[in-house]
Amino acid sequence: MARSTRRYIVAVIITGVVTAVLVIVQARLLSGVIVDVSGNGLSWDLVSGAVGALALVFVARAVIAWGSEMLAVRASARAKEELRDATVRKVLATGPYGRAGSAPGEVATLVTRGIDGLDGYFARYLPQLVLAVIVPCAILLTLAGQDLLSALIVAVTIPLIPVFMILIGLYTKGQVERQWRTLAAVSTHVLDLIEGLPTLKIFGRAKEQAAAIRAMGDDYRSATVAVLRVSFLSSLALELLATLSIALVAVSVGLRLAEGQLTYATALFVLLLAPEAYLPLRLVGQHFHAAAEGVDAADRVFTILEPESELEVVSPGGAARVPEYLALRVSDASVRFDGRTDRALEPVSFEAVAGSVTALVGASGGGKTTLINAIMGFIPLTSGSMSVIASGGAVADLSDLDRRAWLSTVGWVPQRSRLIDSTAGSRTTIEGAIRLGAPHCGDDEVWAALRAAGIAEEVDGLPAGLRTEIQSGATGLSAGQLQRIALARALVRRPRLLLLDEPTAGLDNVSEAAVVNAVRRMADEGAIVIVVAHRPALVAIADAVVRIGGSRQSPASPESTESLEIELSAGSPLAVAVGEW
């Protein structure tokens, strides 16, 4: 943002200086014309030159105002673009445990409507803020050379306006923050309602939510009205203070003019110039409220952009090249989130090698998904380390690798997959969703990935084939089809490390078998496969099983799978067994 606004601020300062000079020249020319015509009795022909010059000043001020507006619009557009880009990049970099994962509605509102509030800041508030510094100082120096008493009155009364503005601004900040919190809550709640609408309809609770939305809308309306109320009252206070200050100057000038202490020309010049000293400050107060929402949104953006206090597992910097690794080693890795006493992931150690499937088992909430996210670099480790082992035995710590380069070697299938088109367009096709994993792959590679995921025949049977559009929320696809397309998306990039988080959850036996076979084939072709498993079919194909919460690793065996089946049917916690190792 600093890059895009630096030249704009310089331009605003220059136009502010020019505006101040033009204001003084305008007052001098206007007072001179009035005095010559009304006081000295000159004809209009004799003052036509001064009138022409005055008209040029008016035109120059209008051109400067227009130019400033154009510069402000362009600077605002550039700043908003940079802020949006930086925010989206930061949100994507922090992953599911970042701000977007915890408050997606608030982040979406911030990136769209919130940042748009900066238009008022750039187009109105910032230029007036610069003028509020330059113009009063220039006018004070000019008045001091014409009438010292008037200059003293202006110098004493002008600081009162910023004092009032500070007091009003402190109160307004709280009102704007309340307005923003209410809007963010409404956005998040509406997003949750849309996603959960089928559930609400099934349980007959949809109409009750309409009342909740109405109540939240009323809260937002009252918060907005409170901000407007403060705006109107503050404008009244500032106008009253400026009017009283100008009246003091006018009374002083009038009395001394009547007593003959001031000339008619000087008195008129001072009376025309004094209001111009207060005008920029009054306009600053007026535009402050229009810019307050945008400034508050920018503060929230900068909070998101602040660097994390902890070191990330995968550093954004470091060596760009990732070695041709054959194994992933996790050594006493643990995670504890800020503000919590219990660990989200107890210390765990294991080694996953190429050509094998490593199953992570344990009770729900034990930290399996946390471990997967830590491997991808979205969560910092509290203790321990993660590294990859190359063919020659060389070890490279993940913290030394570039995140983008590291993730380019990883395939990922989450619990609840979302299909997004590789072109980031509004319409998602099966082809576009798969190419998200490898944007430059050809049709043959896409079909190979679909065959590997066991869904090629179903896609081929669709009228539009690969060009079949996927509706919002993947409606129209079964859970099995969704997971297999997500698996194809991961397989198309031929990852060296394939991470799967309960890929068969909610699938029928046929779909589960297709996914399990695809996972096994990927391992047989040389990939390192790590899968979070709650179902026996996945544990059955595993070469090693790691219990999260117990951090012990063992080869998979029929006995361990049989033990898992018994526990699942009995409904007892999965963390207690999965065989004896």
SVG drawing of the C-alpha trace seen along z (x, -y; Angstrom):
<svg xmlns="http://www.w3.org/2000/svg" viewBox="-41 -57 65 118">
<polyline fill="none" stroke="black" stroke-width="0.4" points="0.0,0.0 2.9,-2.3 4.2,-2.0 0.9,-2.9 0.2,-5.9 3.6,-7.5 3.4,-9.4 -0.3,-10.2 0.7,-11.8 3.4,-13.9 0.9,-15.0 -1.6,-15.9 1.0,-18.0 1.9,-19.8 -1.7,-20.5 -2.3,-21.6 0.5,-24.2 -0.9,-25.5 -4.4,-25.6 -3.2,-27.6 -1.5,-30.1 -4.6,-30.3 -6.9,-30.9 -4.8,-33.9 -4.6,-35.3 -8.3,-34.9 -9.0,-36.8 -6.6,-39.5 -8.0,-39.9 -11.7,-39.8 -11.1,-42.3 -9.2,-44.6 -12.0,-44.5 -14.7,-45.3 -12.7,-48.1 -11.8,-49.6 -15.5,-49.5 -17.3,-50.4 -14.7,-52.4 -12.7,-54.1 -15.4,-54.5 -13.5,-52.9 -15.4,-51.7 -15.7,-48.0 -13.4,-48.7 -10.6,-49.6 -10.9,-46.5 -11.6,-44.1 -8.0,-42.8 -8.4,-41.9 -11.7,-40.3 -10.2,-38.2 -7.4,-37.1 -10.0,-36.2 -11.8,-34.1 -8.6,-32.3 -8.1,-31.6 -11.5,-30.1 -10.8,-27.9 -7.5,-26.9 -9.0,-25.8 -11.7,-23.8 -9.0,-22.1 -7.0,-21.3 -10.0,-19.9 -10.8,-17.7 -7.2,-16.5 -7.1,-15.7 -10.3,-13.7 -8.9,-11.7 -5.6,-11.0 -7.5,-10.0 -9.7,-7.5 -6.6,-5.9 -4.6,-5.8 -7.6,-4.2 -8.0,-1.6 -4.4,-0.7 -4.3,-0.6 -7.4,1.6 -6.0,4.0 -2.8,4.3 -4.6,4.8 -7.0,7.4 -4.1,9.3 -2.0,9.2 -4.9,10.3 -5.9,13.2 -2.3,14.4 -1.9,14.2 -5.1,16.1 -4.1,18.8 -0.7,19.0 -2.0,19.5 -4.3,22.3 -7.3,23.7 -6.1,22.8 -5.7,19.1 -8.2,16.3 -10.3,17.6 -10.7,21.0 -12.0,19.5 -14.1,16.6 -14.7,17.0 -17.7,14.7 -15.8,11.9 -12.8,12.2 -15.1,12.3 -16.8,9.1 -13.5,7.5 -12.0,8.2 -15.1,6.9 -17.2,4.3 -14.7,3.4 -11.8,2.4 -14.2,0.5 -14.7,-1.9 -11.2,-3.2 -12.6,-5.2 -13.8,-7.9 -10.5,-7.9 -8.4,-8.5 -10.9,-10.7 -12.1,-12.9 -10.4,-12.5 -6.7,-12.3 -6.6,-15.4 -8.5,-17.5 -6.2,-16.3 -3.2,-17.7 -5.1,-20.9 -6.0,-21.2 -2.3,-21.5 -1.1,-23.6 -3.9,-26.1 -4.4,-27.4 -0.6,-27.8 -0.3,-29.8 -3.4,-31.9 -2.0,-32.6 1.3,-33.8 -0.6,-36.1 -2.9,-37.4 0.0,-38.1 1.4,-40.5 -2.0,-42.3 -3.6,-42.2 -1.8,-40.7 -4.9,-40.6 -7.0,-38.7 -4.1,-36.3 -3.9,-35.8 -7.7,-35.1 -7.4,-32.5 -4.3,-30.9 -6.0,-30.5 -9.4,-29.2 -8.1,-26.9 -6.5,-24.3 -9.9,-23.8 -11.3,-22.2 -8.7,-19.3 -9.3,-18.8 -13.0,-18.4 -12.3,-16.1 -10.0,-13.9 -12.7,-13.5 -15.4,-12.8 -13.1,-10.4 -12.4,-8.3 -16.2,-7.9 -16.8,-7.3 -14.2,-4.5 -16.1,-2.5 -19.3,-3.0 -17.7,-2.0 -16.1,1.1 -19.5,2.2 -21.0,1.6 -18.3,3.7 -18.6,6.6 -22.3,6.7 -21.9,6.8 -19.2,9.5 -21.5,11.6 -24.4,11.2 -22.2,12.3 -20.8,15.3 -24.2,16.4 -25.8,16.1 -22.9,18.1 -23.5,20.8 -27.3,20.8 -26.8,21.2 -24.5,24.1 -26.8,25.7 -30.1,25.0 -30.9,28.6 -30.4,29.6 -32.6,26.7 -35.4,27.7 -35.2,31.3 -35.5,30.3 -38.2,27.7 -36.0,24.8 -35.7,22.7 -38.4,20.1 -36.9,19.6 -33.6,18.6 -35.4,15.9 -36.3,14.3 -32.7,14.5 -31.5,12.9 -34.1,10.2 -32.9,9.5 -29.2,9.3 -30.3,7.0 -32.0,4.7 -28.8,4.7 -26.8,3.7 -29.3,1.0 -29.2,-0.4 -25.3,-0.4 -25.3,-2.2 -27.8,-4.8 -25.6,-5.3 -22.7,-6.1 -24.8,-8.5 -26.1,-10.2 -22.5,-10.8 -21.6,-12.1 -24.5,-14.7 -23.9,-15.9 -20.1,-16.2 -20.7,-18.2 -23.0,-20.5 -20.4,-21.0 -17.6,-21.7 -19.7,-24.1 -20.8,-25.9 -17.2,-26.3 -16.0,-27.5 -18.8,-30.0 -18.2,-31.4 -14.5,-31.7 -15.2,-33.6 -17.6,-35.8 -14.9,-36.8 -12.7,-37.8 -15.5,-39.7 -16.5,-41.6 -12.9,-42.6 -12.3,-43.7 -15.6,-45.6 -15.0,-47.5 -11.5,-48.5 -12.7,-49.5 -15.3,-51.8 -12.7,-53.4 -10.4,-53.9 -7.7,-51.5 -8.0,-49.4 -8.3,-50.3 -11.3,-49.2 -9.1,-47.1 -7.3,-45.3 -10.5,-44.7 -12.2,-43.2 -9.2,-41.1 -9.1,-39.6 -12.8,-38.9 -12.6,-37.1 -9.5,-35.1 -10.4,-34.1 -13.2,-31.6 -10.8,-29.9 -8.6,-29.0 -11.4,-27.0 -12.9,-25.5 -10.3,-22.6 -10.7,-21.6 -14.4,-21.6 -14.3,-19.4 -11.8,-17.1 -14.4,-16.5 -17.1,-16.0 -15.2,-13.5 -13.7,-11.7 -16.9,-9.7 -17.2,-8.8 -13.6,-7.4 -13.9,-5.8 -15.3,-2.5 -12.6,-2.1 -9.8,-3.0 -11.2,-0.4 -11.3,2.2 -7.7,1.3 -6.6,1.8 -8.2,5.2 -6.4,6.0 -3.1,5.0 -3.8,7.2 -4.2,10.2 -1.0,9.2 1.1,9.0 3.7,11.8 3.0,14.8 4.8,14.8 5.7,18.5 8.0,20.0 6.1,21.9 6.8,25.6 7.5,24.8 9.3,21.5 8.1,19.1 11.8,18.6 14.7,20.9 15.9,23.3 13.6,23.3 14.5,26.8 13.1,29.8 15.3,32.9 14.0,36.1 13.0,37.5 12.2,41.2 10.9,40.8 9.2,38.4 10.4,38.4 8.4,37.0 10.4,36.7 8.6,36.0 6.3,33.5 3.7,31.8 1.3,28.9 -0.3,26.6 -2.4,23.7 -2.1,20.3 -4.4,19.9 -4.8,23.6 -3.2,25.8 -3.8,29.2 -1.8,30.2 -3.8,30.5 -1.2,33.1 0.7,35.2 4.4,35.9 4.5,38.4 7.3,40.0 7.3,42.2 8.8,42.6 6.8,43.0 8.7,44.4 8.1,44.4 6.0,47.3 4.1,47.7 0.8,46.7 1.0,45.3 -2.3,45.2 -2.9,42.7 -5.5,44.0 -6.8,42.8 -9.8,41.2 -11.6,38.3 -10.0,35.0 -6.7,36.7 -4.7,34.6 -4.6,36.6 -5.9,33.7 -3.6,31.4 -0.6,33.5 -1.6,33.5 -1.9,29.7 1.5,29.4 3.1,31.6 1.7,29.2 3.0,26.2 -0.2,24.6 0.4,25.1 3.6,24.4 5.1,27.1 5.4,26.5 8.2,29.0 9.9,31.7 10.8,31.6 9.8,32.9 12.2,33.7 12.5,35.6 15.2,38.1 16.8,38.2 18.1,41.2 21.7,40.7 20.6,40.5 20.7,36.7 18.2,35.1 16.4,31.8 14.3,30.2 10.9,29.0 11.6,25.6 14.4,25.1 12.3,25.7 10.3,23.2 6.6,23.7 5.4,23.4 8.1,25.8 7.3,28.3 3.5,28.2 4.1,28.8 5.3,32.3 2.2,33.0 -1.2,34.3 -4.0,33.6 -7.6,35.0 -9.4,33.5 -12.4,34.9 -14.8,32.6 -13.5,31.8 -14.4,28.6 -14.2,28.5 -12.8,25.3 -12.1,24.6 -8.5,24.1 -9.4,20.9 -11.0,19.5 -14.1,18.8 -17.7,18.7 -18.5,22.0 -16.6,25.2 -16.3,28.2 -15.0,31.6 -12.0,30.9 -11.3,27.6 -11.6,29.0 -9.1,31.8 -6.7,29.4 -6.5,27.3 -3.8,29.8 -1.9,29.4 -3.1,26.5 -0.9,27.4 -1.7,31.1 -3.3,32.6 -6.5,34.5 -4.7,37.8 -3.3,37.1 -6.7,36.0 -8.3,39.2 -5.4,41.2 -6.1,39.6 -9.8,40.3 -9.1,44.0 -6.7,44.2 -9.4,42.8 -12.0,45.2 -14.4,42.7 -13.4,42.5 -16.3,44.6 -18.9,42.5 -17.5,39.2 -17.2,40.7 -20.9,41.6 -22.0,38.0 -23.3,36.1 -20.7,33.3 -17.9,35.6 -15.0,33.6 -16.9,30.3 -19.8,31.2 -20.5,28.3 -20.4,28.9 -23.1,27.0 -22.4,24.8 -21.6,26.9 -21.1,30.0 -24.8,30.6 -25.7,33.3 -22.6,35.4 -22.8,38.2 -20.3,38.3 -18.4,41.0 -18.1,39.2 -17.0,36.0 -14.2,37.8 -13.0,39.7 -12.9,36.5 -10.9,34.9 -8.6,37.9 -8.1,37.6 -7.3,33.9 -4.5,35.0 -3.3,37.8 -3.0,35.8 0.0,33.9 1.8,37.2 2.7,36.3 5.7,37.8 3.7,37.5 -0.1,38.2 -2.0,37.1 -5.5,38.2 -7.8,37.3 -10.5,40.0 -11.1,40.2 -13.7,42.9 -15.8,41.3 -19.5,41.5 -18.9,43.7 -20.7,46.9 -18.8,50.1 -18.4,49.8 -17.1,46.2 -14.9,47.1 -13.3,50.0 -12.6,47.8 -10.8,45.2 -8.9,47.8 -7.7,49.5 -6.6,46.1 -4.6,45.3 -2.9,48.7 -2.0,48.3 -0.5,44.9 1.8,46.4 2.8,49.3 3.9,46.8 6.4,45.3 4.5,42.6 4.6,41.9 1.0,42.3 -0.2,41.1 -3.9,41.6 -6.0,40.8 -8.1,43.9 -11.2,44.7 -12.4,47.5 -11.0,51.1 -10.6,51.1 -8.0,48.4 -6.1,49.9 -6.1,53.3 -4.0,51.9 -1.6,50.0 2.1,51.1 2.4,49.3 -0.1,48.0 0.6,45.1 -1.7,44.4 -2.0,40.6 -2.1,40.1 0.2,43.1 2.9,42.3 3.8,45.9 4.3,47.3 3.9,51.0 3.5,53.0 -0.2,53.5 -1.5,57.0 -4.7,58.9 -5.0,59.0 -4.8,55.3 -7.5,54.9 -9.7,57.5 -9.3,55.7 -10.4,52.4 -13.5,54.1 -14.5,55.4 -14.1,52.1 -16.0,50.2 -18.9,52.6 -18.9,52.4 -18.8,48.6 -15.8,48.3 -13.2,45.6 -10.8,46.3 -7.8,44.9 -7.8,47.9 -6.6,50.4 -5.8,51.2 -3.9,54.2 -1.0,54.5 2.3,52.9"/>
</svg>
